[in-house]
Amino acid sequence: MEEEILSIIAEESGERIDALLARAVAGLSRSAAQRLIEQGAVLLEGRPVQKNTRCEAGACITVALPETQEVPLVPQNLPLEIVYEDDDLIVVNKPRGMVVHPAPGHPDGTLVNALLWHCGDSLSGIGGEKRPGIVHRIDKDTSGLLIAAKNDFAHQALSAQLADRSLSRVYEAVVRGRLREESGTIDCPIGRHPTDRKRMAVVERNGRPAVTHWEVLARYNGYTRVRCRLQTGRTHQIRVHMASIGHPLLGDGVYGAPSPEKGLEGQCLHARELKFVHPRTGEHVHLVTELPDWFTDVLAKLGPETG
């Protein structure tokens, strides 16, 4: 079996090595990082480590990643909160912590596995073998509304709406700091980070156009609750854009603070609203979810609104 050797430089002091690996290596969960540490596949400055070892800034970590093995995609009877469903499409309210489709470190237990169980063979093949029916994606630690197509006709029509921006996606988030304005638009191209291939960034060259419209919903001591509407849909767009104006999402260890905040590991972001035209009937569909308990718990920890 061949191995891929990765070298990672710790950016800050004090972060646990398992948390650093989960943040820096795409598709690697914290538990998977701990297994690699236990197997002796992780070295800090050339020496074996424990999962609770903390790194110093500038330290070099090497990771031996085993060769990826293809895992058959199988239906799994996992809980699904179905918001809308007919013969052409299904909209689910994805829970926080669920990966959308299989990836290294997440061979099963994904939303795709659950959809295969629920929908059987009636999922569009356009998304490919690992992403059947998936029209758009949201991150593992982002909860909320996501559309899957049950046939190629619906998939093509919904993808066209994504492309021409007639499919509207609205998110709610909590960001660090106090936004001065009541609303704004961030129009900055996004591409791969020039030195860290696991991250995205606002870039001057080789970026794709990205536009996020935001408005303030509530202000707290040191935090702001915002509504964000995507005009485009780039990877990590809201997370990158809000961080680029000095207001990263609460809990975002990739683009914000490396340590958990308010007991939250992972970004405080919920895909709350979807608007689209039904591909077959032409009906305008508008779906809205309630904020999940984990989100309202975070708001309660922020204290009273400050106006």
C-alpha positions as CSV (number, residue, x, y, z in Angstrom):
1,M,0.0,0.0,0.0
2,E,1.4,3.4,-1.0
3,E,1.3,6.3,1.4
4,E,1.0,10.1,0.9
5,I,3.3,12.1,3.1
6,L,2.0,15.5,4.1
7,S,4.0,18.2,5.9
8,I,2.2,20.8,7.9
9,I,3.6,23.9,9.7
10,A,1.7,24.9,12.9
11,E,0.6,28.5,12.6
12,E,-0.1,29.1,16.2
13,S,1.1,27.8,19.6
14,G,-1.1,25.8,21.9
15,E,-3.4,23.9,19.5
16,R,-3.8,20.2,20.1
17,I,-2.3,18.2,17.3
18,D,-5.4,16.1,16.6
19,A,-7.5,19.3,16.2
20,L,-4.8,20.8,14.0
21,L,-4.8,17.8,11.7
22,A,-8.6,17.8,11.4
23,R,-8.5,21.4,10.4
24,A,-5.5,21.3,8.0
25,V,-6.2,18.0,6.1
26,A,-9.3,18.0,4.0
27,G,-11.7,15.2,4.7
28,L,-9.9,14.1,7.9
29,S,-12.0,14.0,11.0
30,R,-10.6,14.5,14.5
31,S,-11.2,10.8,15.3
32,A,-9.4,9.7,12.2
33,A,-6.5,12.0,13.1
34,Q,-6.4,10.3,16.5
35,R,-6.2,6.9,14.9
36,L,-3.3,8.0,12.7
37,I,-1.5,9.3,15.8
38,E,-2.1,5.9,17.6
39,Q,-0.7,4.1,14.6
40,G,2.5,6.2,14.7
41,A,1.7,7.8,11.4
42,V,2.1,11.4,12.8
43,L,5.5,12.9,13.8
44,L,6.2,16.2,15.4
45,E,9.7,17.4,14.5
46,G,10.4,13.7,13.7
47,R,9.1,12.2,16.9
48,P,5.9,10.3,17.7
49,V,3.2,12.2,19.6
50,Q,0.1,11.7,21.7
51,K,-3.3,13.0,20.6
52,N,-3.3,15.6,23.3
53,T,0.2,17.0,22.3
54,R,0.1,20.7,21.8
55,C,2.1,22.3,19.0
56,E,4.4,25.3,19.1
57,A,4.1,27.9,16.3
58,G,6.4,27.0,13.4
59,A,6.7,23.3,14.4
60,C,6.7,20.8,11.5
61,I,4.2,17.9,11.5
62,T,4.5,15.1,9.1
63,V,1.5,12.8,8.4
64,A,1.6,9.5,6.5
65,L,-1.8,9.1,4.9
66,P,-2.6,5.5,3.8
67,E,-3.7,5.0,0.2
68,T,-7.4,5.7,-0.2
69,Q,-9.5,2.6,-0.6
70,E,-12.6,2.6,-2.7
71,V,-15.7,1.9,-0.6
72,P,-18.9,0.8,-2.2
73,L,-21.7,3.4,-1.7
74,V,-24.5,1.6,0.2
75,P,-27.9,2.8,1.3
76,Q,-28.1,3.4,5.1
77,N,-31.2,3.8,7.2
78,L,-30.3,7.2,8.8
79,P,-32.7,9.8,10.1
80,L,-33.8,12.4,7.5
81,E,-35.8,15.5,8.1
82,I,-37.7,15.9,4.9
83,V,-39.0,19.4,4.2
84,Y,-40.3,18.9,0.7
85,E,-40.6,15.9,-1.6
86,D,-42.2,14.8,-4.8
87,D,-41.4,12.6,-7.9
88,D,-38.7,15.1,-9.1
89,L,-36.8,16.3,-6.1
90,I,-36.4,16.1,-2.3
91,V,-35.4,18.9,0.1
92,V,-33.9,17.9,3.5
93,N,-32.9,19.8,6.5
94,K,-29.3,18.5,7.0
95,P,-28.2,18.2,10.6
96,R,-25.0,19.7,11.8
97,G,-22.1,17.2,11.7
98,M,-23.4,15.2,8.8
99,V,-21.2,15.0,5.7
100,V,-23.1,15.4,2.4
101,H,-21.2,12.8,0.3
102,P,-18.5,10.2,0.9
103,A,-15.0,11.5,1.1
104,P,-11.6,10.4,2.7
105,G,-12.3,9.8,6.4
106,H,-16.1,9.6,5.8
107,P,-16.8,6.5,3.7
108,D,-20.4,6.2,5.0
109,G,-22.9,7.8,7.3
110,T,-23.4,10.6,4.8
111,L,-26.5,12.3,3.5
112,V,-26.0,10.5,0.2
113,N,-26.2,7.1,2.1
114,A,-29.4,8.2,3.7
115,L,-30.9,9.4,0.4
116,L,-30.1,6.1,-1.3
117,W,-32.0,4.3,1.5
118,H,-35.0,6.6,1.3
119,C,-35.1,7.2,-2.5
120,G,-33.8,3.8,-3.8
121,D,-32.8,4.1,-7.4
122,S,-34.7,7.3,-8.0
123,L,-31.8,9.7,-7.7
124,S,-30.2,11.7,-10.6
125,G,-27.0,10.2,-12.0
126,I,-25.6,13.6,-12.9
127,G,-23.8,14.0,-9.6
128,G,-21.6,11.0,-10.3
129,E,-21.2,7.7,-8.5
130,K,-20.4,9.4,-5.1
131,R,-22.8,12.3,-5.4
132,P,-26.0,11.0,-7.0
133,G,-28.7,13.6,-7.0
134,I,-26.7,16.3,-5.2
135,V,-27.5,19.7,-6.7
136,H,-25.5,21.8,-4.3
137,R,-23.5,21.1,-1.1
138,I,-23.1,22.6,2.4
139,D,-20.3,22.0,4.8
140,K,-20.3,19.2,7.4
141,D,-20.7,21.6,10.3
142,T,-23.3,23.8,8.5
143,S,-26.9,22.7,9.0
144,G,-29.9,23.5,6.9
145,L,-31.7,23.1,3.6
146,L,-30.3,21.1,0.7
147,I,-31.9,19.9,-2.6
148,A,-31.3,16.6,-4.3
149,A,-32.8,15.7,-7.7
150,K,-34.5,12.4,-8.3
151,N,-34.0,12.4,-12.1
152,D,-31.7,14.0,-14.7
153,F,-34.4,16.4,-15.9
154,A,-34.8,18.0,-12.5
155,H,-31.1,18.0,-11.9
156,Q,-30.3,19.9,-15.1
157,A,-33.1,22.4,-14.5
158,L,-32.1,23.1,-10.9
159,S,-28.4,23.4,-11.9
160,A,-29.4,25.9,-14.5
161,Q,-31.1,28.0,-11.8
162,L,-28.0,27.8,-9.7
163,A,-26.0,29.0,-12.7
164,D,-28.3,31.9,-13.6
165,R,-28.7,32.8,-9.8
166,S,-32.5,32.4,-9.8
167,L,-32.2,29.7,-7.1
168,S,-31.9,31.7,-3.9
169,R,-30.1,30.5,-0.8
170,V,-30.3,32.4,2.5
171,Y,-28.2,31.6,5.6
172,E,-28.1,32.8,9.1
173,A,-24.8,33.1,11.0
174,V,-23.1,34.6,14.0
175,V,-19.9,36.5,13.4
176,R,-17.3,37.7,15.7
177,G,-17.2,41.5,16.4
178,R,-19.7,44.3,15.9
179,L,-20.5,45.2,12.3
180,R,-20.8,48.9,11.9
181,E,-23.2,49.0,9.0
182,E,-26.7,47.5,9.0
183,S,-26.1,45.7,5.6
184,G,-23.5,45.4,2.9
185,T,-22.3,43.4,-0.1
186,I,-19.0,41.6,-0.4
187,D,-17.9,41.3,-4.0
188,C,-14.5,39.6,-4.0
189,P,-13.2,36.7,-6.0
190,I,-12.5,33.4,-4.2
191,G,-9.9,30.8,-5.0
192,R,-7.5,28.4,-3.4
193,H,-5.3,29.9,-0.7
194,P,-1.8,30.6,-2.2
195,T,0.1,28.7,0.5
196,D,-2.5,26.4,2.1
197,R,-4.3,24.1,-0.4
198,K,-6.8,23.0,2.2
199,R,-8.3,26.6,2.5
200,M,-10.0,29.1,0.2
201,A,-9.3,32.8,0.2
202,V,-10.1,36.1,-1.4
203,V,-7.5,36.3,-4.2
204,E,-6.5,38.7,-6.9
205,R,-5.5,36.1,-9.4
206,N,-7.1,32.8,-10.5
207,G,-10.2,33.4,-8.4
208,R,-13.8,33.0,-9.4
209,P,-16.4,35.8,-9.0
210,A,-18.1,35.6,-5.6
211,V,-20.8,37.9,-4.2
212,T,-22.4,37.8,-0.7
213,H,-25.1,40.1,0.5
214,W,-25.4,40.5,4.3
215,E,-27.7,42.3,6.8
216,V,-27.6,42.6,10.6
217,L,-30.3,40.8,12.5
218,A,-29.1,41.3,16.1
219,R,-26.1,42.6,17.9
220,Y,-24.6,41.2,21.1
221,N,-21.5,42.0,23.2
222,G,-18.7,41.1,20.8
223,Y,-20.8,39.2,18.3
224,T,-23.3,40.0,15.5
225,R,-26.1,37.8,14.1
226,V,-26.4,38.2,10.4
227,R,-28.5,37.0,7.4
228,C,-26.4,36.2,4.3
229,R,-27.8,35.8,0.8
230,L,-25.6,34.1,-1.8
231,Q,-25.5,35.6,-5.2
232,T,-22.8,33.0,-6.2
233,G,-22.0,29.7,-4.6
234,R,-18.2,29.2,-4.1
235,T,-16.7,26.8,-1.6
236,H,-16.8,28.2,1.9
237,Q,-18.0,31.5,0.4
238,I,-19.7,33.0,3.5
239,R,-16.9,31.9,5.8
240,V,-14.2,33.3,3.6
241,H,-16.1,36.6,2.8
242,M,-17.0,37.4,6.4
243,A,-13.5,36.6,7.5
244,S,-12.1,38.9,4.8
245,I,-13.8,41.9,6.3
246,G,-12.6,41.1,9.8
247,H,-15.7,39.3,11.1
248,P,-15.1,35.5,10.9
249,L,-17.9,33.2,11.9
250,L,-18.1,32.2,15.5
251,G,-16.6,28.8,16.0
252,D,-14.8,28.7,12.6
253,G,-11.4,27.1,13.3
254,V,-10.3,27.4,9.7
255,Y,-10.9,31.0,9.0
256,G,-11.3,32.4,12.5
257,A,-10.2,31.5,16.0
258,P,-8.4,28.1,16.3
259,S,-10.0,27.3,19.7
260,P,-13.7,26.5,20.4
261,E,-15.9,29.5,21.3
262,K,-19.1,29.4,23.3
263,G,-18.8,25.6,23.4
264,L,-19.0,25.4,19.6
265,E,-16.6,23.5,17.4
266,G,-17.3,24.4,13.8
267,Q,-18.8,27.5,12.2
268,C,-22.1,28.9,13.4
269,L,-24.0,28.8,10.1
270,H,-27.4,27.5,9.1
271,A,-28.9,27.3,5.6
272,R,-32.3,28.6,6.5
273,E,-34.2,29.5,3.3
274,L,-34.5,28.3,-0.3
275,K,-36.4,29.7,-3.2
276,F,-36.6,28.1,-6.6
277,V,-38.9,27.3,-9.5
278,H,-40.1,23.8,-9.6
279,P,-38.5,22.2,-12.7
280,R,-41.6,20.5,-13.9
281,T,-44.6,22.5,-12.7
282,G,-43.1,26.0,-12.9
283,E,-44.4,26.7,-9.4
284,H,-42.4,29.1,-7.2
285,V,-41.3,27.1,-4.1
286,H,-40.2,29.0,-1.0
287,L,-39.0,26.9,2.0
288,V,-37.9,28.2,5.4
289,T,-36.7,26.2,8.4
290,E,-36.7,27.1,12.1
291,L,-33.3,27.7,13.7
292,P,-32.0,24.4,15.1
293,D,-31.6,24.0,18.8
294,W,-27.8,24.1,18.6
295,F,-28.0,27.6,17.0
296,T,-30.5,29.0,19.5
297,D,-28.3,27.6,22.4
298,V,-25.4,29.6,21.0
299,L,-27.6,32.7,20.9
300,A,-28.6,32.2,24.5
301,K,-24.9,32.1,25.5
302,L,-24.3,35.4,23.8
303,G,-26.4,37.2,26.4
304,P,-28.9,40.0,25.8
305,E,-29.0,42.0,22.5
306,T,-27.2,45.3,22.7
307,G,-29.1,47.1,19.9
